[in-house]
Amino acid sequence: MAVAFPLGAGLALAIGAVLNYAVSPAGNPLLLFGGILLVCAAIAANAMESRGLSKGTKAGTKGIVLSLLCGVVIGLFYPFVAKALICTWRARVQLSAELCVHAVAGERIAAFDP
């Protein structure tokens, strides 16, 4: 578990960041890909350290494979989540503007009344 979680989370972060940048390139690519490189280096260092500490014990690969698979799936899903958050934010701004218009007009909004 000490290797599986950082592996899956780091992989999801790296894949998600690359895909999100590919969909809408914004920001400084040198900083972005430099950060992704540092995350990958941290994953590798964690794996090597764990392998060094666990010498003499038999470690299964099922958890690592499952962690890799989950990291890839979560990383591929991230651009969809980012797009949904943008749409939700715009919808909330529109809803807030409509509620303010009704409140200024003195209307009661049943959904927000206690």
Summary of the structure (lengths in Angstrom):
residues: 114
radius of gyration: 22.0
end to end distance: 46.1
largest distance: 74.5
contacts: 274
relative contact order: 0.16
helix: 80%
strand: 0%
